[in-house]
Amino acid sequence: MSLEALLQRGLDEQVYPLARLEVFHRGQHVRSLGNAPADCVFDLASVTKVMSTTALVLDTQLPVEAPLTHARATYLDLLFHRSGLPAFQPYFERELLDHPLLFEGPQPELRSAVRRSVLERVAATPQDRAAGLQSVYSDLGFILLGAALEASTALPLDRLFNERVAGPLGLSAGFRRLSAPPPLPAVFANTGSTRPREPAPGQEGLWNVPERPTGPCEVDDDNAWVLDGVSGHAGLFGTALDVARFGQAVLEGRWAPAVGWVRDATPGSTRTFGFDTPSTEGASCGQRFGKRGPRGAIGHLGFTGTSLWIDLDRELVVAFLTNRVALGRANIRIRAFRPQVHDAVLDALKLE
């Protein structure tokens, strides 16, 4: 099946309402297609973790072996998701209940105060286990990494990203701060219209907050929303071409850890420095991606239906962005569909 036919099938089968695929191979932009226009802006969700936070950790040379002041873990532990911190906490619940004015426009002073409060609460969250014992994917660790970057540079994270990543690469991507909302993009992929968002599968019953209408093109993640839309774990918006161009820069070595993209030895881990690597079974990039040579592949997914995968040996970058959550957070058809897209990319380019 051709890539065009496969993406149409994803639309027909309600995997997503909108999708955009951009592919680079050996430095050349070789595929650009989807029912979303090329300039469609997507909520990148956890792709923020690599495109902003990981890149900035490397760019600013944050001392990753340094210990956290509030936990027996290092910044490196946070990057490898082995810090012992919980995967998720609904910090937004208290803020939405205590501060209904957050729904009433920019509210810069209130949002600044709420952001400080949330960051303090994240920093005070106890570990579930000692660092290094187990790999548990944690938003909390990347929220703390974003705060550490701000503290070490005395610059807000959105400005850091603009100056160190988006600007040098000529990207349109960026954070959308709610206290100073930028103009709405001409085309954007909607992810929801109420706040808080409905619970994701497995999060049912974790909070009790009445839903209220929320504005367009605001960050989907509720914890990022109470962090003023700017966080180390989520908050970036951008086009599929932005994501692919970032991936190409990573492939070319603009950002790389000194030891390379080595998979962590922590039990059960597929993680490398800030990124993920393909799992042995059921890899989101398919079973052939990253299997051509010794360097393998690195990538990351975003909850809204976004992904970036980089096959280091094939010199291949695949950015596949969707807004699958617009059909409900329980819509997980993307899990079976995304590997097919990556297999189809390899077939289209006649890559074994």
C-alpha positions as CSV (number, residue, x, y, z in Angstrom):
1,M,0.0,0.0,0.0
2,S,1.3,3.5,-0.9
3,L,2.0,6.1,1.8
4,E,-0.9,8.2,0.3
5,A,-3.3,5.3,0.5
6,L,-2.2,4.4,4.0
7,L,-2.6,7.9,5.4
8,Q,-6.1,8.0,3.8
9,R,-6.9,4.7,5.5
10,G,-5.9,6.2,8.8
11,L,-8.4,9.0,8.2
12,D,-11.2,6.7,7.0
13,E,-10.7,4.4,10.0
14,Q,-10.7,7.4,12.4
15,V,-7.2,7.0,13.6
16,Y,-7.0,10.8,13.5
17,P,-8.8,13.8,11.9
18,L,-5.6,15.4,10.7
19,A,-2.1,14.0,9.8
20,R,1.1,15.3,8.3
21,L,4.2,13.2,7.3
22,E,7.6,14.7,6.5
23,V,10.6,12.5,5.6
24,F,14.3,13.3,5.2
25,H,16.7,10.8,3.7
26,R,20.5,11.5,3.5
27,G,19.8,15.1,4.0
28,Q,17.2,15.4,1.3
29,H,13.5,16.2,1.9
30,V,12.0,13.2,0.1
31,R,8.4,13.0,1.2
32,S,5.7,15.5,2.3
33,L,2.1,14.4,2.5
34,G,-1.1,14.2,4.5
35,N,-4.5,15.7,4.7
36,A,-3.3,18.5,7.0
37,P,-1.6,21.3,5.0
38,A,2.1,21.7,5.4
39,D,1.7,24.8,7.5
40,C,-0.7,23.1,10.0
41,V,0.5,23.7,13.6
42,F,0.3,20.7,15.9
43,D,0.5,20.4,19.7
44,L,3.8,18.4,19.9
45,A,3.1,17.2,23.4
46,S,6.0,15.1,24.7
47,V,8.1,15.6,21.6
48,T,8.8,18.8,23.6
49,K,11.0,16.6,25.8
50,V,13.6,16.0,23.0
51,M,13.1,19.0,20.8
52,S,13.3,21.5,23.6
53,T,14.5,20.1,26.9
54,T,17.1,17.5,25.7
55,A,18.5,19.8,23.1
56,L,18.8,22.6,25.6
57,V,20.5,20.4,28.2
58,L,23.1,19.6,25.6
59,D,23.3,23.1,24.2
60,T,23.7,24.8,27.6
61,Q,26.0,22.0,28.9
62,L,23.9,21.5,32.0
63,P,26.0,19.5,34.5
64,V,23.9,16.3,34.2
65,E,25.9,14.4,36.9
66,A,24.9,17.1,39.4
67,P,22.5,15.9,42.2
68,L,19.1,17.3,42.6
69,T,18.8,19.3,45.8
70,H,15.5,17.7,46.8
71,A,16.0,14.1,45.8
72,R,18.6,11.4,45.7
73,A,18.9,11.5,41.9
74,T,20.9,13.4,39.2
75,Y,19.8,15.3,36.2
76,L,21.1,12.3,34.2
77,D,18.6,10.1,36.0
78,L,15.8,12.4,35.0
79,L,16.9,12.3,31.3
80,F,16.9,8.5,31.4
81,H,13.6,8.2,33.3
82,R,15.2,6.3,36.2
83,S,15.0,8.9,38.9
84,G,12.4,7.1,41.0
85,L,9.9,9.9,40.6
86,P,6.2,9.0,39.8
87,A,5.1,9.0,36.2
88,F,2.3,11.5,36.7
89,Q,0.5,13.7,39.3
90,P,-2.5,15.9,38.6
91,Y,-1.0,19.1,39.9
92,F,-3.6,21.0,37.9
93,E,-6.5,19.8,40.0
94,R,-5.8,22.2,43.0
95,E,-4.9,25.1,40.7
96,L,-8.1,24.8,38.6
97,L,-10.3,24.6,41.7
98,D,-8.5,27.3,43.7
99,H,-8.0,29.8,40.8
100,P,-11.1,29.9,38.5
101,L,-9.8,33.2,37.2
102,L,-7.3,31.2,35.1
103,F,-10.1,30.7,32.7
104,E,-10.7,34.5,32.4
105,G,-8.0,35.7,29.9
106,P,-4.2,36.0,30.2
107,Q,-4.0,36.9,33.9
108,P,-0.2,37.3,33.8
109,E,0.3,37.9,37.5
110,L,-1.9,35.0,38.6
111,R,-0.4,32.6,36.0
112,S,3.1,33.5,37.2
113,A,2.2,32.8,40.8
114,V,0.5,29.5,39.9
115,R,3.5,28.5,37.8
116,R,5.8,29.0,40.8
117,S,3.5,27.1,43.1
118,V,3.3,24.1,40.7
119,L,7.1,24.0,40.2
120,E,7.5,24.0,44.0
121,R,5.0,21.2,44.4
122,V,6.8,19.1,41.7
123,A,10.1,19.7,43.3
124,A,8.7,18.5,46.7
125,T,7.2,15.3,45.3
126,P,8.9,12.3,46.9
127,Q,10.4,9.5,45.0
128,D,8.5,6.2,44.7
129,R,11.8,4.3,44.7
130,A,15.5,4.9,44.7
131,A,17.1,6.2,41.5
132,G,18.5,3.7,39.1
133,L,16.4,0.7,40.1
134,Q,13.7,0.9,37.4
135,S,12.8,2.8,34.3
136,V,9.5,4.6,34.7
137,Y,8.6,7.2,32.1
138,S,8.0,10.4,34.1
139,D,6.7,13.8,33.1
140,L,7.9,15.1,36.5
141,G,11.5,14.6,35.7
142,F,11.3,16.7,32.6
143,I,9.3,19.4,34.4
144,L,12.3,19.6,36.8
145,L,14.8,19.6,33.9
146,G,13.0,22.6,32.4
147,A,13.1,24.4,35.7
148,A,16.8,23.6,36.0
149,L,17.5,25.1,32.6
150,E,15.7,28.3,33.6
151,A,17.6,28.5,36.9
152,S,21.0,27.8,35.3
153,T,20.6,30.4,32.5
154,A,18.3,32.9,34.2
155,L,16.2,32.8,31.1
156,P,12.6,31.5,30.6
157,L,12.4,28.2,28.7
158,D,10.5,29.6,25.8
159,R,13.1,32.2,25.2
160,L,15.9,29.7,25.5
161,F,14.2,27.5,22.9
162,N,13.8,30.4,20.5
163,E,17.4,31.5,20.9
164,R,19.1,28.1,21.0
165,V,17.0,25.8,18.8
166,A,14.3,27.5,16.7
167,G,16.3,30.5,15.7
168,P,19.5,28.8,14.6
169,L,17.4,26.1,12.7
170,G,14.9,28.6,11.2
171,L,12.0,26.8,12.8
172,S,8.5,28.3,13.3
173,A,8.0,26.0,16.3
174,G,7.6,27.5,19.8
175,F,5.7,27.6,23.1
176,R,2.4,29.3,23.3
177,R,2.5,31.2,26.7
178,L,-1.1,31.7,28.0
179,S,-0.3,34.8,29.9
180,A,0.9,36.5,26.7
181,P,-0.9,34.5,23.9
182,P,0.6,34.8,20.5
183,P,-1.6,35.2,17.4
184,L,-3.5,32.1,16.4
185,P,-1.9,30.3,13.5
186,A,-3.8,30.2,10.3
187,V,-4.2,26.4,10.5
188,F,-3.9,24.3,13.7
189,A,-4.8,20.8,14.7
190,N,-7.4,21.0,17.5
191,T,-7.0,18.6,20.4
192,G,-9.9,19.5,22.7
193,S,-12.2,22.3,23.9
194,T,-12.6,21.8,27.6
195,R,-10.3,22.0,30.7
196,P,-9.3,19.8,32.3
197,R,-9.1,17.3,29.4
198,E,-10.8,14.0,29.9
199,P,-8.7,11.4,31.7
200,A,-6.4,9.3,29.6
201,P,-6.9,5.5,29.8
202,G,-5.7,4.5,33.3
203,Q,-6.1,8.0,34.8
204,E,-9.8,7.7,35.5
205,G,-10.8,8.9,39.0
206,L,-7.4,10.6,39.7
207,W,-9.0,14.1,39.9
208,N,-12.4,15.7,40.3
209,V,-12.7,19.1,38.6
210,P,-15.7,20.4,36.6
211,E,-14.9,20.8,33.0
212,R,-15.0,24.3,31.5
213,P,-14.6,25.6,28.0
214,T,-11.0,26.5,27.0
215,G,-9.5,28.5,24.2
216,P,-8.2,27.3,20.8
217,C,-4.6,26.3,20.2
218,E,-3.8,26.0,23.9
219,V,-1.6,23.3,25.2
220,D,-3.4,20.0,25.6
221,D,-1.6,18.8,28.7
222,D,-3.3,20.1,31.8
223,N,-0.2,20.3,34.0
224,A,1.5,22.3,31.2
225,W,-1.5,24.6,31.1
226,V,-1.2,25.6,34.7
227,L,2.5,26.1,34.0
228,D,1.5,28.9,31.6
229,G,2.0,26.6,28.6
230,V,5.7,26.5,29.1
231,S,7.3,23.4,30.5
232,G,10.1,20.9,30.0
233,H,7.7,18.0,29.4
234,A,5.1,19.5,27.0
235,G,4.1,22.8,25.5
236,L,5.8,23.1,22.1
237,F,3.7,23.7,19.0
238,G,5.0,23.3,15.5
239,T,4.6,21.9,12.0
240,A,5.7,18.4,10.9
241,L,8.5,20.1,8.9
242,D,9.7,21.8,12.0
243,V,10.0,18.4,13.7
244,A,11.7,16.8,10.8
245,R,14.2,19.6,10.4
246,F,15.1,19.3,14.1
247,G,15.5,15.5,13.6
248,Q,17.8,16.2,10.7
249,A,19.9,18.5,12.9
250,V,20.2,15.7,15.5
251,L,21.2,13.2,12.8
252,E,23.9,15.6,11.6
253,G,25.3,15.8,15.2
254,R,24.2,19.3,16.2
255,W,23.1,17.9,19.6
256,A,24.6,14.6,20.9
257,P,25.8,13.4,24.3
258,A,29.5,12.7,24.6
259,V,29.1,9.0,24.9
260,G,26.7,8.8,22.0
261,W,23.1,7.5,22.0
262,V,23.8,4.5,24.2
263,R,20.8,2.6,25.6
264,D,20.5,2.7,29.4
265,A,21.3,-0.4,31.3
266,T,18.6,0.1,33.9
267,P,16.3,-3.0,34.0
268,G,13.4,-2.7,31.6
269,S,14.7,0.5,30.0
270,T,14.7,1.4,26.3
271,R,15.8,4.9,27.0
272,T,18.9,6.8,25.9
273,F,19.9,10.4,26.7
274,G,16.5,12.2,26.7
275,F,15.2,10.0,23.7
276,D,13.8,6.6,23.4
277,T,15.0,3.7,21.3
278,P,12.9,1.0,19.6
279,S,11.5,-1.7,21.9
280,T,12.2,-5.3,21.1
281,E,8.6,-6.1,20.3
282,G,5.8,-3.7,19.3
283,A,8.1,-0.8,18.5
284,S,6.2,2.3,17.5
285,C,8.5,2.8,14.5
286,G,8.0,-0.7,13.3
287,Q,10.3,-3.8,13.4
288,R,12.7,-2.7,10.7
289,F,13.5,0.9,11.8
290,G,16.9,1.1,13.4
291,K,17.9,-2.4,12.4
292,R,20.2,-1.6,9.5
293,G,23.4,-1.1,11.4
294,P,25.1,-0.7,14.8
295,R,23.9,2.9,15.6
296,G,20.2,2.0,15.7
297,A,17.4,4.5,16.0
298,I,16.3,7.2,18.5
299,G,12.9,8.9,18.7
300,H,10.1,10.1,20.9
301,L,6.3,10.0,20.9
302,G,3.8,12.7,22.0
303,F,0.5,11.9,23.7
304,T,-1.6,14.0,21.2
305,G,-0.5,11.6,18.4
306,T,2.9,13.0,17.4
307,S,6.2,11.3,16.8
308,L,9.8,11.8,15.6
309,W,12.0,8.8,14.7
310,I,15.6,9.0,13.4
311,D,17.3,5.9,11.9
312,L,20.9,6.8,12.4
313,D,22.4,4.2,10.1
314,R,20.0,4.8,7.2
315,E,20.3,8.5,7.7
316,L,16.5,8.7,7.8
317,V,14.2,11.1,9.7
318,V,10.5,10.6,9.9
319,A,8.2,13.2,11.6
320,F,4.6,11.9,11.8
321,L,2.1,14.3,13.4
322,T,-1.5,13.8,14.1
323,N,-4.2,15.1,16.5
324,R,-5.6,11.7,17.4
325,V,-6.9,13.0,20.8
326,A,-9.4,15.2,19.0
327,L,-11.4,11.9,18.6
328,G,-11.1,11.2,22.4
329,R,-8.2,10.3,24.6
330,A,-9.4,6.7,24.6
331,N,-8.8,6.6,20.8
332,I,-5.5,4.6,20.7
333,R,-5.7,3.3,17.1
334,I,-2.5,5.2,16.5
335,R,-0.6,2.5,18.4
336,A,-1.2,-0.1,15.7
337,F,-1.1,2.4,12.9
338,R,2.1,4.3,13.5
339,P,4.4,1.2,13.0
340,Q,2.7,0.6,9.6
341,V,3.5,4.2,8.6
342,H,7.2,3.7,9.3
343,D,7.3,0.4,7.5
344,A,5.6,2.1,4.5
345,V,8.2,4.8,4.5
346,L,10.9,2.2,4.2
347,D,9.0,0.5,1.4
348,A,8.4,3.8,-0.5
349,L,12.1,4.6,-0.4
350,K,13.1,1.0,-1.2
351,L,15.1,0.7,1.9
352,E,15.6,-2.8,3.3
